[in-house]
Amino acid sequence: MANSTAPDRVDYLWFPDADLVLRAENSPHMTTLPQPMPLEDETVDGCIVVRLHDSAAEAKCFLRAIFDSSFFMPPPSPVLLTTVIGVMRLAHKYHIPYLFRRALSHLDVLYPTTLSEFQTSTSPFPCRKDHHIIPDAESVSLVRAVSEVGALWLLPAVYYSWINELPPSSDAFNNLQPDELRLCWAAQLQCIRAVGMSYRFLRNLPTVSCSSTECIDVICQAQDSVDRWSELQNGNSALDLDLNPLGPGVFSYMNDPQLCPNCETVSRRLFSEAQKQVWEQLPGMFTLPTWEQLIKMRQKVLKE
């Protein structure tokens, strides 16, 4: 080989009957895929070397997904988020539609386009214990990769999960470009306002037909939790779990709240209506098209 840097061979992507070597960074893979013209005189084991301008980690995932049918199965098969991102980016770049759609299907499970699916989604990613939390570095990569491939319908749920779960001190925010940071802060302020809107129903409680003297105490405790959302403005934490405007609701996090049947029924209905309104407004918080437009975009991409 003419190059003086010894490559790190990837054994599970090294096929003895191949006639071409793909090299990403310092990791070569022997294959038979047609590729652009190679660098002059560069060979490995007598095979022509073609350099890929991609990260070695993503190239490994992408090529393994092509040659090992068991490596990158459709959901609900578990898969690393970094693998999904790598396969999605390179399948889009090199136009491998079936792998691109498969990567998107994994993300669709986690970041759906309907409120009901978002609230019941479970993670196919073994690195995630909570379906709203991903490592800081991966969260930045995910947002950029999704934007890069044009899968904009994923972004409302991705952004929402991100700004509601990552504290302001998170390293993820330090890795953002200025325009990305401005978008996140602006959307976070809108999410704070959404908290207040989501829990306005507390003002309508107790109901006229309330049948319990304990309801007033429970409602006051809930209102106190809502009033404490200002902690976020001081930069101390992300939104309280019990104040998540698209979460299970403040009463779900209280110790054995004793609402009478009438007040409970009304509170569930009003909170559900408020959540639907927040969900409809979600894309606009991030300067994205409406849900209707995003869903049409998704349908078009997945059919291609």
Secondary structure by P-SEA (a helix, b strand, c coil): cccccccccccccccccccbbbbcccccccccccccccccccccccbbbbbbcccaaaaaaaaaaaccccccccccccccaaaaaaaaaaaaaacaaaaaaaaaaaaaaaccccaaaaaacccccccccccccccaaaaaaaaaaaaaaccccccaaaaaaaaacccccccccccccaaaaaaaaaaaaaaaaaaaaaaccccccccccccccaaaaaaaaaaaaaaaccccccccccccccccccccccccccccccccaaaaaaaaaaaaaaaaaaaaacccccccccaaaaaaaaaaaaac
